[in-house]
């Protein structure tokens, strides 16, 4: 199979997207560049390929995610760096830049298919450059001396390929993010990408909207739920944040889990309090705990009993709770699930049970970082953890607790852990 590669600069303020300044500050421009690069890498990771390579000028960061092999750029000008990238990878390769966050696996798949039957491919940009180039075999002559970063670069590059006798398949022409006008156009066409969300956040709030406190983004989602909310992990994995579900009534899966809870019950990270409200309606003494003032206000407005604060604070009834809930992803908060389980276990009576939601079997388990992305706000990165159903045993052991059972309802996975 063919190698997929991205040639990019590390998104460092003052070194990337300088044509966005002004109106952007260098820091804001770098944040937009980081979002565009994250989208591009996500599309590459989702496309079948022999290798996935990041040809990088600078140092890797949290934006890179998993699954990418890093090769350092070499050469003075961009023409030499392109030539070097193809030589260093060797073999068939389709290469893209970092300025087209609207890229999809289908677009990349079309480029790979074209390259399988042509010695070269070229994807032009509307500004006269190009966003992608592919070669079946590396050839330094294809790049050296081709004028770069000009309105006629695409024409010169196509002419060079033809001079070398390479029949070139042309891919779709795309807009790349070069200035404010193209940034606005690309963001409008792909509003649910990381770049689209970051651009909307910048327009609404500037850098504060692109690196907002996680609690601020979470509160906005509770106040104005929208299907665009996502949790983006360092790995590049993007997960929906289902505010509508959290704000609604319990689901069938919720109800089945709650049927296992023996009162009194402590709901850790209760959010708007749907589990607390449901258990109270069943006559089960339940207290919610949440550090979000917005969530607590909303829960209390619905008549739910909630303690505002961290689970690591002094919790009422410590040592007397018979069950605890860690649902809706709360096991990942703070990035230390073993410490969280140990703390919650210490709040229970001996033999008490924690009911926790985990990721499905086969999902990765480990510490990472994440950020919340909404329609017009993006949070800064914060500590997070993932725990798959088949990776939870080690976490439970580290917490000094006992894993009783793994179970599944409606595609969601849970565990029962004994204190």
N, C-alpha and C positions, 0 to 999 in steps of 0.2 A: 504493500500500500504506500501511498504518498505521504510525505511529511507535511504537516500544517505548521506554519510559523507566523509569529507576530514580531515585527520589528518596532521597538518602542524606546522612548526615554522614560526613566523613572520620573513620576510626577512630583517634581520638586519645584517649589515656588521660585520664579525667576528664570527657570530653564525650559518650561513648557507653556504652550498656549499664550505666548507673550502678545500675540495680535488681539487677544481679548482684553488687553489692558491699555487704556481704560475702555470700558467702564469698570471691568473687573479689577480687583487688586491682584497682585501676583499670587497671593495665597488662595484667593477664590478661583483664579484660573487653574491653579494646580489641582484644586479639588474637583473641578469639572473634568480635567484631563484624567484624574484618577478614576472617576466614574466611567468615562468613555473606555478606558483601558480595561476596567473590570468587566464591562459588557462584552468587549471584544474577546477577552480570554474565556468568558463563560460560553460564548458561541463556539469557540475552538474546542473547548473541553467536551462539548455536547456533540461534536462531529467525529465520526469514525475516521481514524488516521493511523498510520504506522508509528509516527512520533508526533508529539506536540512540543514545539520549541518556542521559547521567548528569547529573541535576540535583543539583548538589553544594553542600553547605555545608562549606567548607574547601578544602584543597589536595589535588590528585591525588597518588597514591603508587604504589608498585610493585604494590599490590593491584589497580590499575585495569585493567591489561592493555591490549591493543590493541582497535581497532574501536569505541570509544565517543567520541561527541562530548560535550564538557562544556559545560554551561550553569550559570551561577552562580545559586543560589537568591536570590530577592528577596522582601521582605515581612517583616512583623514576626512574625506568628503562623503556625502551620502551615497554617491555612485560606488565608491570603494567599499563602503560598509555593506551595501547590497551584494556586491560581488563576493565579499568575504563570507557573508551569511550563507550563500548558496554553496560555496566551497567547503565551509566547515560542516554543514549538514550532509552534503554529498547525496546523490540520488535525486529522484523526483521530489519537488517541493513546491507548494503553493504558499506564498507569503503575502500577508496583509499588514497594513499599518494600524495605528492606534486611534485614528480619527473618525472611524465609522462605527459608532456604538449601535447603529441600527442593524448591524450584521446579524444574520440568523444561521443556524445550522443548514437550512435549506439552501441559502445563498452559497455557503462554503461548499456544500455537497455538489452544487452545480459547477463550481470552479474545479473541484477535484475530478468530476466526470469529464469536463472539457479537457483537462490536462491529460487524462488517460488516453485520449485519442489525438492529441496535438502536441507538438514539441514545445509549445509555449502558449501562455494565456496572458491576457491583460485586462484588468478592470479599471476603466477610466473614471475620473472624478469630474464633476461639472465645472470645477475651477480650472481645468486644463491639465491637472496632474493625473495621478492614478492611485487607486486604493489597494490594488492587488496585482501581483505578477507571479507567474508560475513558469518553471522550466523543468523539462524532463531530465536534462543533464546540466550541471553547473558549467558556466562559460563566462569568464571574467570580461570577455569582449562585449557581452550583452549590456554591460553597465558603464564601463570606464569611459569617461568623456561625455556621457549623456548629461546635458544640463538639467539640474534638479531645482525643485521649488520655483518653477516658472509657469506661466500660463500656457506654455507650449511644451511642457515636459512630456505629456502623454504622446503628443505627435512625434517628438524626437525618439521616445522609447520604442514606439511601434515601428518607426522607420529603421532603427538599429536592429530590431529583431528580424525584420524583413531583409536587411542587408546581409545578415548571417544565414539567410535561407531558411528561417524558422517560420513555418506556417503558424500564425497566431490566432487562437480563438478569443474573441472579445467577449468579456462578461458584461453584465448590466452596468450602466453608468450610475454612480451614486454621488450624493452630496457628502463631502467630508466636513468636519468641524474645523474651520479655519479662522473665522472671525465671528462677530456677534450675530450677523445676519444668518450665516450658515448654522451656527449653534442653535439659534431660535428655530430655524426650519427643521433641523434634525430632531430637536427635542419635541416639537409639535407633532412630528410624524411617528415618534416612538415614546409616548409619554410614560409608559410603564417600565422603561429601562432604568438602570441606575443613573444614566446620564440625564434622561428626561426628568426624573425626580429631582436630581441635584440642580438642574437648570431652573426648574419651577421653584425650588427652595431658595435659590440665589435671587431670583426675580422678586420673590415675596419678602425675604428677610436678609439677604446678603449672606455673609459668611456665618452669621448666627444661625441661619436656617439650614446650613450645610453641615454644621457640627453642633447641633442642638443637644442639650442634655437628654439622655434616653427617656427620662421621666416626662419631659415636655412633649416628646413625640407620642408617647404612650397615652398621655392625658388628652392630646388632640384626637387620637384615634377613638377614645372613649366618648368624647364629646361629638365628634363628627365621623362616625364609622364609614369606611370606604373600602371597596375590594382591592384598591391599589396598595394597601399596606403590606409590607414584606419584611421579613427578617433575613438579612444577608449575612452569611457566615464567611469567615476568612477563606474557607475552601472554595468559595464561589457558589456554594449551594444557596438557593433562595427559597424561602418557605413563606407561605401565606400567613398573615396574622389575622385570625378570624374574629374581629371585633363584633361582628353581627351575631356570631354564635355565643360569644361571651356575654353579650348584652341581652340575649334572649332567654327562653326557658331551657331547662335541661333537655338534652337529646336522649335517645334511647340508650346509647352507649354510656352517657353520664349516669342515667338512672340505674343501670345494671351495676356500675361500680359503686354507686352510693348505697345500693342494697347490701353491700358487704360491710359497710361502716357501722360499727357499734358505738353508741353514744356513751359518754360525751365525745364529740368530734371536734378537732381543730383543723380548719381549712387554711393552709399556708399559701399565701399568694392568692387570696380569694377573689381579687378583682372586683367586679360589680356585685358579686355575692350570689350568683344563681344557685350554687351548690348549697350554701348556707340556708338560703331561702327555701329550697326544696326539702332539705332535711328537717328544718324547723316545721314545715308543713306536715311532715310525717311524724311529728312529735319527738324528734331526736334533738337533744340539747347540742347546739353547735355554735362555735365562735369562729369568725373569720379573722385573718391577720393579713394586713397589706401595708406596704410602705408608701404606696401612692395616695396622696391626699385626694386626688381626683377620683380614684376608685373608691376610696372610703366614703367620700361625700355621696357618690352615686349609690353605693350599697346602703348607706344609712337612710337615704331619701326613699328607699324601697322598703324600709322597715327591717333591715337586716342588722344583726348584732355583729359589729366589726371592731377589732382593735387596730388602731393606726400605729404602725411602727414595724421594725424589723423583727423577724423571728428570733434573732439573737439578742433582742431586748428582754427585759423581765416580762414574761408572759403570764397572765392570770391562770391559775390552776395548774401550774407546772407540776408534772409528775402524776397528774390525775386523769389525763386524757387517755381514752381507750383506743381511739383511732385518730389518724391524721391523714389529710389529703395533700398531695403534691401533684396537681393536675395541670393541664393546659401549658405544658412546657416549663413549669416552675422549677423542675429539678435542675435545669441548666443555669438558672440565675446565679450570678457570682462566680461561675466557672469552677466551683469546688463541690461537686455533688456528694462526695464522701463526707465532707465537713457538714454540709447541710443535712444529710441523712442522720449523721451522728447527733447533731443538735436537736432535730425533731424527735429522734428516738429517745433522747434524754427528757423530753417533755411528756412522754407517755408513761402509763403504768407498766410494770414488768409484764411482758407478753402482749403489750399493745401492738397494733398493726398500722403500718404506713401503707397507704394505697397511692402509688406514684405512676404517672404516665411516662412512658419511654418511647423511643423511636422503634420502628419495626426491626425484626431480625435482619442482619446484614448491613444495617446502618453503622457508620463509624461511631466509636466511643472515644472521647478524649476532651481535653481542654482546648479552647479556641477563643476567638473574639468574634463579636457580631455587632451589627448596627441595625436600627430600625429605619425603614424608608417609607415615607408617606407621600401623598400627592403633592405636598408643598413644604415638607420638612424632612430632613435627614439627620439622624443622630450621629454623634461621635461613636467610635468603636468602644465596646465595653466587654468585660470578661464574660464568657459563656462556656457552657459545656454541652456535649452531646452524649447520649447514653442509649445504645441500642439494646433491644431485648436480650440479645445473646452476648452483650458485653457488660451487663449490669452486675454480674456476679462479683467481679473484682472490686467494683465500687462499694457494694454492700459489705464485702469482707473487710475492706479498708475502714469502713465505718464501724466495724465491730458488731454488725447486726446479722440477721439470718434471712436469706431469701426463701420465702415460702412457696411462691407460685408466680408463673408468668401466664397472662391470659389476654385474649383479644376480643374486642367488640366493634363491629362495623368498621374494620380496618385500622382502628386505634389499638395500641398495645399498652398494657399495664403490668405492674408487678405488685405483689403483696410482700411486705418486709416486716419481720417481727423484731421488736425492740428487745 
